[in-house]
Amino acid sequence: MVHDKSVSEAAAELRQVWRAASGFLLSIELWLMVLVAASMVAGFWLAFMGEPSCLLAFGFALGYPALRVVLHLKGRLAWPFF
């Protein structure tokens, strides 16, 4: 079964998907999770290179759950990811 869509139909569908997902994509929590993932990758890379600064990256990544709890309690985060 083949569905042929025009460019305008595809653009309209893309706008609809963006509206549905924009609350999550623009949330603080998503960007905190992205920062933690980057911090973990950087921490492993720095540990592989023998740099003691890897502890700072790991500290940030491990401190994230505590920060998330505080932000949830203050009402800054609305997504209940646990």
TORPA-4810 file (N, C-alpha, C, O; in nm, 3 decimals):
<nodes>
NODE_1_0.084_-0.116_0.000_0.000_0.000_0.000_0.089_0.124_0.000_0.168_0.143_0.092_M
NODE_2_0.078_0.206_-0.100_0.162_0.324_-0.116_0.078_0.448_-0.089_-0.032_0.463_-0.142_V
NODE_3_0.132_0.537_-0.004_0.065_0.663_0.025_0.147_0.776_-0.035_0.258_0.804_0.011_H
NODE_4_0.092_0.839_-0.136_0.159_0.954_-0.196_0.105_1.081_-0.132_-0.016_1.104_-0.130_D
NODE_5_0.197_1.163_-0.080_0.156_1.289_-0.019_0.224_1.403_-0.091_0.338_1.392_-0.137_K
NODE_6_0.152_1.511_-0.099_0.213_1.630_-0.159_0.302_1.696_-0.054_0.299_1.661_0.064_S
NODE_7_0.381_1.790_-0.098_0.472_1.860_-0.008_0.392_1.937_0.096_0.431_1.941_0.213_V
NODE_8_0.283_1.997_0.058_0.202_2.073_0.153_0.139_1.982_0.259_0.131_2.019_0.376_S
NODE_9_0.094_1.863_0.218_0.039_1.768_0.315_0.146_1.720_0.411_0.122_1.708_0.531_E
NODE_10_0.266_1.694_0.359_0.376_1.651_0.445_0.415_1.762_0.542_0.444_1.734_0.658_A
NODE_11_0.416_1.886_0.495_0.449_1.998_0.583_0.343_2.016_0.691_0.375_2.045_0.807_A
NODE_12_0.216_1.999_0.654_0.109_2.010_0.753_0.120_1.901_0.858_0.099_1.926_0.977_A
NODE_13_0.153_1.782_0.816_0.170_1.672_0.911_0.290_1.695_1.002_0.286_1.665_1.121_E
NODE_14_0.398_1.749_0.946_0.517_1.781_1.024_0.485_1.888_1.129_0.530_1.878_1.243_L
NODE_15_0.408_1.990_1.092_0.367_2.093_1.189_0.282_2.033_1.300_0.296_2.070_1.416_R
NODE_16_0.195_1.941_1.265_0.109_1.877_1.365_0.193_1.794_1.463_0.168_1.798_1.584_Q
NODE_17_0.290_1.721_1.413_0.377_1.641_1.500_0.460_1.733_1.588_0.477_1.705_1.707_V
NODE_18_0.510_1.844_1.533_0.590_1.939_1.612_0.506_1.997_1.725_0.554_2.009_1.838_W
NODE_19_0.379_2.035_1.695_0.292_2.090_1.800_0.268_1.987_1.911_0.264_2.022_2.028_R
NODE_20_0.252_1.862_1.873_0.226_1.758_1.972_0.349_1.731_2.058_0.336_1.700_2.177_A
NODE_21_0.468_1.741_1.999_0.590_1.707_2.072_0.663_1.827_2.130_0.759_1.810_2.205_A
NODE_22_0.621_1.948_2.097_0.698_2.066_2.138_0.704_2.083_2.289_0.804_2.134_2.340_S
NODE_23_0.603_2.043_2.361_0.607_2.053_2.507_0.721_1.972_2.566_0.786_2.015_2.661_G
NODE_24_0.745_1.856_2.511_0.855_1.772_2.558_0.988_1.821_2.505_1.086_1.828_2.579_F
NODE_25_0.994_1.856_2.376_1.121_1.894_2.315_1.175_2.025_2.371_1.296_2.047_2.369_L
NODE_26_1.089_2.111_2.419_1.132_2.239_2.474_1.142_2.236_2.626_1.166_2.339_2.688_L
NODE_27_1.125_2.119_2.687_1.126_2.111_2.833_1.268_2.116_2.888_1.364_2.078_2.821_S
NODE_28_1.278_2.163_3.009_1.408_2.168_3.078_1.461_2.028_3.099_1.581_2.002_3.086_I
NODE_29_1.371_1.937_3.131_1.413_1.801_3.164_1.483_1.732_3.048_1.582_1.661_3.068_E
NODE_30_1.434_1.751_2.928_1.499_1.689_2.813_1.642_1.739_2.800_1.734_1.659_2.780_L
NODE_31_1.661_1.869_2.813_1.796_1.924_2.796_1.887_1.886_2.912_2.008_1.874_2.894_W
NODE_32_1.831_1.868_3.033_1.912_1.817_3.143_1.956_1.673_3.114_2.070_1.636_3.142_L
NODE_33_1.866_1.593_3.058_1.904_1.455_3.024_2.011_1.453_2.916_2.102_1.370_2.920_M
NODE_34_2.002_1.544_2.819_2.104_1.552_2.714_2.238_1.593_2.775_2.342_1.537_2.739_V
NODE_35_2.237_1.689_2.867_2.361_1.730_2.934_2.422_1.616_3.016_2.544_1.599_3.017_L
NODE_36_2.339_1.539_3.083_2.389_1.427_3.162_2.450_1.321_3.070_2.554_1.264_3.101_V
NODE_37_2.386_1.294_2.958_2.441_1.197_2.864_2.576_1.244_2.810_2.670_1.165_2.800_A
NODE_38_2.585_1.372_2.775_2.712_1.426_2.727_2.818_1.423_2.836_2.935_1.398_2.809_A
NODE_39_2.776_1.448_2.958_2.870_1.445_3.071_2.923_1.303_3.095_3.041_1.285_3.125_S
NODE_40_2.836_1.206_3.082_2.881_1.067_3.100_2.980_1.026_2.991_3.082_0.963_3.018_M
NODE_41_2.949_1.064_2.867_3.040_1.032_2.757_3.174_1.102_2.778_3.280_1.041_2.761_V
NODE_42_3.169_1.230_2.816_3.293_1.304_2.842_3.369_1.244_2.960_3.491_1.235_2.957_A
NODE_43_3.296_1.202_3.063_3.360_1.141_3.178_3.431_1.011_3.142_3.544_0.988_3.186_G
NODE_44_3.367_0.928_3.065_3.431_0.803_3.023_3.552_0.831_2.934_3.654_0.764_2.945_F
NODE_45_3.540_0.930_2.847_3.652_0.963_2.759_3.770_1.017_2.841_3.885_0.979_2.819_W
NODE_46_3.740_1.105_2.935_3.846_1.160_3.018_3.908_1.053_3.107_4.029_1.054_3.130_L
NODE_47_3.827_0.960_3.157_3.881_0.850_3.236_3.970_0.761_3.151_4.075_0.715_3.197_A
NODE_48_3.930_0.737_3.028_4.012_0.657_2.936_4.146_0.725_2.909_4.248_0.658_2.893_F
NODE_49_4.144_0.859_2.905_4.267_0.935_2.881_4.350_0.955_3.008_4.461_1.007_3.002_M
NODE_50_4.296_0.912_3.122_4.369_0.923_3.247_4.362_1.061_3.312_4.447_1.096_3.393_G
NODE_51_4.262_1.139_3.277_4.247_1.273_3.331_4.168_1.269_3.461_4.062_1.207_3.467_E
NODE_52_4.217_1.335_3.566_4.140_1.338_3.690_4.014_1.424_3.680_3.926_1.415_3.766_P
NODE_53_4.002_1.507_3.578_3.882_1.589_3.562_3.759_1.505_3.525_3.647_1.557_3.520_S
NODE_54_3.780_1.377_3.500_3.666_1.289_3.474_3.574_1.283_3.596_3.454_1.259_3.583_C
NODE_55_3.631_1.304_3.714_3.550_1.301_3.836_3.448_1.415_3.836_3.338_1.399_3.889_L
NODE_56_3.483_1.528_3.780_3.389_1.640_3.770_3.272_1.603_3.678_3.156_1.630_3.711_L
NODE_57_3.303_1.542_3.566_3.196_1.501_3.473_3.107_1.395_3.535_2.985_1.401_3.522_A
NODE_58_3.168_1.298_3.603_3.087_1.195_3.670_3.006_1.255_3.785_2.893_1.213_3.810_F
NODE_59_3.064_1.350_3.855_2.992_1.416_3.964_2.868_1.488_3.915_2.764_1.484_3.980_G
NODE_60_2.880_1.555_3.800_2.764_1.621_3.743_2.657_1.519_3.706_2.539_1.538_3.735_F
NODE_61_2.698_1.411_3.643_2.602_1.309_3.599_2.536_1.240_3.718_2.417_1.207_3.712_A
NODE_62_2.609_1.219_3.824_2.550_1.153_3.941_2.470_1.251_4.026_2.381_1.209_4.100_L
NODE_63_2.499_1.379_4.017_2.423_1.479_4.091_2.292_1.515_4.023_2.208_1.581_4.083_G
NODE_64_2.275_1.472_3.902_2.154_1.503_3.828_2.027_1.450_3.895_1.929_1.524_3.902_Y
NODE_65_2.024_1.326_3.943_1.899_1.280_4.008_1.859_1.368_4.126_1.740_1.395_4.146_P
NODE_66_1.956_1.413_4.206_1.922_1.501_4.318_1.870_1.636_4.266_1.773_1.689_4.321_A
NODE_67_1.932_1.690_4.164_1.886_1.815_4.106_1.745_1.800_4.050_1.662_1.891_4.064_L
NODE_68_1.717_1.689_3.987_1.585_1.667_3.929_1.478_1.661_4.037_1.369_1.715_4.019_R
NODE_69_1.508_1.596_4.149_1.412_1.590_4.259_1.383_1.731_4.311_1.267_1.766_4.336_V
NODE_70_1.488_1.811_4.328_1.469_1.949_4.377_1.386_2.030_4.278_1.296_2.103_4.319_V
NODE_71_1.415_2.018_4.149_1.339_2.093_4.049_1.193_2.047_4.042_1.104_2.128_4.016_L
NODE_72_1.169_1.918_4.064_1.031_1.870_4.067_0.959_1.927_4.188_0.843_1.968_4.178_H
NODE_73_1.027_1.929_4.303_0.963_1.981_4.424_0.934_2.130_4.413_0.834_2.178_4.468_L
NODE_74_1.019_2.204_4.345_0.996_2.348_4.326_0.895_2.375_4.216_0.853_2.489_4.199_K
NODE_75_0.856_2.275_4.142_0.757_2.291_4.036_0.815_2.339_3.905_0.739_2.381_3.818_G
NODE_76_0.945_2.334_3.888_1.007_2.377_3.762_0.993_2.271_3.653_0.990_2.304_3.535_R
NODE_77_0.985_2.145_3.692_0.971_2.036_3.596_0.833_1.976_3.607_0.782_1.954_3.717_L
NODE_78_0.773_1.948_3.494_0.638_1.895_3.494_0.631_1.752_3.442_0.526_1.688_3.451_A
NODE_79_0.742_1.701_3.387_0.739_1.566_3.331_0.775_1.467_3.439_0.883_1.475_3.496_W
NODE_80_0.687_1.374_3.469_0.715_1.279_3.579_0.800_1.160_3.535_0.751_1.047_3.534_P
NODE_81_0.924_1.183_3.500_1.014_1.073_3.464_1.081_1.023_3.591_1.158_1.096_3.655_F
NODE_82_1.054_0.900_3.627_1.119_0.840_3.744_1.170_0.703_3.706_1.228_0.634_3.789_F
</nodes>
